[in-house]
């Protein structure tokens, strides 16, 4: 299962290279990595019985997690600060013009996210537990963004393929959020994020 802001672009790009057996494949637009019309992967609608497919013993199920502090800050730095389309819903929620380029502080962004029910949250900051359907899918492996390349190689070993030969880090959405935690997280923000994402901290075993 793909999880936005969890190395998603790198994982998809690497797997697309693997599927097409093209270790030099590049995308002119990084968003093309996520566009179904440019992907060799099947959609859920193309699988006759998705429930059976996800539960049979021949299907290897994996996903990746990321520390909630890093993930929500990365979402802010990438989608809000850079004025991406995802910013519009936060602006509207704050009673501002959705397409405005006015900057939103990290504190205001966190407050807006905290007020959102899970089903209304954007995939880039929705709780990872719900985004990956942990209550419905039994995963064989859950990797961590903190050791992305190493854990992707483990996925390759499980599948019996050489993922390392096709690994390519996609950097155009990267924010290096890990390096800026201390600059953005106050005690109050830490508490709010810890409460909102409590299920992620507990389920994926991260320290708040």
C-alpha positions as CSV (number, residue, x, y, z in Angstrom):
1,X,0.0,0.0,0.0
2,X,1.3,3.4,-0.9
3,X,1.5,6.1,1.8
4,X,2.0,9.7,0.8
5,X,5.1,11.4,2.4
6,X,6.5,8.0,3.3
7,X,9.1,7.7,0.5
8,X,6.1,7.1,-1.9
9,X,7.7,8.6,-5.0
10,X,11.0,6.7,-4.5
11,X,9.2,3.4,-3.9
12,X,6.9,3.8,-6.9
13,X,9.7,4.9,-9.2
14,X,11.9,2.0,-8.2
15,X,9.1,-0.5,-8.6
16,X,8.1,0.9,-12.0
17,X,11.7,0.6,-13.1
18,X,11.7,-3.0,-11.9
19,X,8.4,-3.9,-13.6
20,X,9.5,-2.4,-16.9
21,X,13.1,-3.7,-16.5
22,X,14.4,-0.2,-17.2
23,X,17.1,0.8,-14.7
24,X,17.4,4.3,-16.3
25,X,13.8,5.3,-16.4
26,X,13.2,8.9,-15.4
27,X,10.0,11.0,-15.2
28,X,10.1,14.6,-16.5
29,X,7.3,15.6,-14.1
30,X,7.6,13.9,-10.7
31,X,3.8,13.9,-10.5
32,X,3.8,11.4,-13.4
33,X,5.1,8.8,-11.0
34,X,1.7,8.8,-9.3
35,X,-0.5,9.1,-12.5
36,X,-2.2,5.8,-13.2
37,X,-2.1,6.4,-17.0
38,X,1.7,6.3,-16.9
39,X,1.9,3.3,-14.5
40,X,2.3,-0.4,-15.4
41,X,0.6,-1.4,-12.1
42,X,-2.9,-2.8,-11.8
43,X,-5.6,-0.8,-10.1
44,X,-7.8,-2.4,-7.5
45,X,-10.7,-2.4,-10.1
46,X,-8.6,-4.5,-12.4
47,X,-8.3,-7.3,-9.9
48,X,-11.5,-9.5,-10.0
49,X,-11.6,-10.3,-6.3
50,X,-9.5,-7.8,-4.4
51,X,-10.5,-9.2,-1.0
52,X,-9.3,-12.7,-2.0
53,X,-6.2,-11.3,-3.6
54,X,-5.2,-9.5,-0.4
55,X,-5.8,-12.5,1.8
56,X,-4.4,-15.4,-0.1
57,X,-1.0,-16.8,0.8
58,X,0.6,-16.1,-2.5
59,X,0.3,-12.3,-2.3
60,X,3.2,-10.5,-0.6
61,X,1.8,-7.4,1.2
62,X,4.0,-4.6,2.3
63,X,3.9,-0.9,3.2
64,X,6.2,1.7,4.7
65,X,5.8,3.9,7.8
66,X,7.5,7.2,8.9
67,X,7.8,9.0,12.2
68,X,4.6,11.1,12.5
69,X,6.6,14.2,13.5
70,X,8.7,14.0,10.3
71,X,5.8,13.1,8.1
72,X,3.4,16.0,9.1
73,X,6.3,18.5,8.9
74,X,7.3,17.1,5.5
75,X,3.7,17.5,4.4
76,X,3.7,21.1,5.6
77,X,7.0,22.0,4.0
78,X,6.1,20.4,0.7
79,X,2.4,21.0,0.2
80,X,1.7,24.1,2.2
81,X,4.9,26.2,2.1
82,X,5.4,25.3,-1.6
83,X,1.7,26.3,-2.4
84,X,0.7,22.9,-3.8
85,X,-2.9,22.1,-4.5
86,X,-3.3,20.3,-1.2
87,X,-3.0,23.7,0.5
88,X,-6.4,24.9,-0.7
89,X,-8.4,22.7,1.7
90,X,-6.5,24.1,4.7
91,X,-7.0,27.7,3.5
92,X,-10.7,27.1,3.1
93,X,-10.8,25.4,6.5
94,X,-9.2,28.5,8.0
95,X,-11.7,30.8,6.3
96,X,-9.3,32.1,3.7
97,X,-9.3,32.3,0.0
98,X,-8.4,28.7,-1.1
99,X,-6.1,29.7,-3.9
100,X,-4.3,32.4,-2.0
101,X,-0.5,32.3,-1.7
102,X,-0.7,33.6,1.8
103,X,1.5,31.6,4.0
104,X,0.1,29.5,6.8
105,X,2.2,28.9,10.0
106,X,3.1,25.4,11.0
107,X,1.1,25.9,14.2
108,X,-2.0,26.9,12.2
109,X,-1.6,24.0,9.9
110,X,-1.3,21.5,12.8
111,X,-4.4,23.0,14.4
112,X,-6.4,22.6,11.2
113,X,-5.2,19.0,10.8
114,X,-6.1,18.2,14.4
115,X,-9.6,19.3,13.7
116,X,-10.1,17.1,10.7
117,X,-11.8,13.7,11.0
118,X,-9.8,10.8,9.5
119,X,-12.1,10.5,6.5
120,X,-11.6,14.2,5.6
121,X,-7.8,14.2,6.0
122,X,-5.6,14.5,2.9
123,X,-3.6,11.3,2.2
124,X,-0.4,13.3,2.7
125,X,-1.2,13.7,6.4
126,X,-3.9,11.2,7.1
127,X,-3.0,8.8,9.9
128,X,-0.8,6.0,8.5
129,X,-2.8,3.3,10.3
130,X,-5.9,4.3,8.4
131,X,-4.2,5.2,5.1
132,X,-2.8,1.7,4.8
133,X,-5.9,-0.1,6.1
134,X,-4.1,-1.8,8.9
135,X,-7.4,-3.0,10.3
136,X,-8.2,-4.8,7.0
137,X,-4.9,-5.9,5.5
138,X,-2.5,-8.2,7.2
139,X,0.9,-7.1,6.0
140,X,3.9,-9.4,5.6
141,X,6.4,-6.6,6.0
142,X,6.2,-3.0,7.2
143,X,9.4,-1.0,6.3
144,X,10.5,2.3,7.6
145,X,11.3,5.4,5.7
146,X,14.2,6.0,8.1
147,X,15.9,3.0,6.5
148,X,14.2,3.1,3.1
149,X,16.8,1.7,0.8
150,X,17.7,-1.1,3.2
151,X,14.1,-2.1,3.7
152,X,13.3,-2.0,0.0
153,X,16.1,-4.5,-0.5
154,X,14.4,-6.7,2.0
155,X,11.2,-6.4,0.0
156,X,13.2,-7.5,-3.1
157,X,14.6,-10.5,-1.2
158,X,11.1,-11.5,-0.2
159,X,9.9,-11.2,-3.8
160,X,13.0,-12.9,-5.2
161,X,14.0,-9.9,-7.3
162,X,16.9,-7.5,-7.4
163,X,15.3,-4.3,-6.4
164,X,18.7,-2.8,-5.7
165,X,19.5,-2.7,-9.4
166,X,16.5,-0.5,-10.0
167,X,16.6,1.7,-6.9
168,X,16.4,5.4,-7.6
169,X,15.8,8.0,-4.9
170,X,13.2,10.6,-6.1
171,X,14.2,13.9,-4.4
172,X,11.9,16.5,-6.0
173,X,9.3,16.2,-3.1
174,X,11.9,15.8,-0.4
175,X,12.0,18.4,2.4
176,X,14.6,16.9,4.8
177,X,12.0,17.4,7.5
178,X,14.0,15.4,10.0
179,X,16.6,18.2,10.2
180,X,14.0,20.8,11.0
181,X,12.0,19.2,13.8
182,X,13.6,21.4,16.4
183,X,12.8,24.5,14.4
184,X,9.1,23.9,14.1
185,X,8.0,21.7,17.0
186,X,7.1,23.5,20.2
187,X,6.1,21.6,23.3
188,X,2.4,22.4,22.5
189,X,2.7,21.3,18.9
190,X,4.4,18.0,19.9
191,X,1.5,17.3,22.3
192,X,-1.1,18.0,19.7
193,X,0.5,15.8,17.1
194,X,1.2,13.1,19.6
195,X,-2.5,13.0,20.5
196,X,-3.8,13.2,16.9
197,X,-1.5,10.5,15.7
198,X,-1.5,8.4,18.8
199,X,-2.6,5.3,16.8
200,X,0.5,5.7,14.5
201,X,2.9,6.2,17.4
202,X,1.6,3.1,19.1
203,X,1.0,0.8,16.1
204,X,4.3,1.5,14.3
205,X,6.3,1.8,17.5
206,X,7.5,5.4,17.3
207,X,8.4,7.5,20.3
208,X,6.5,10.7,20.7
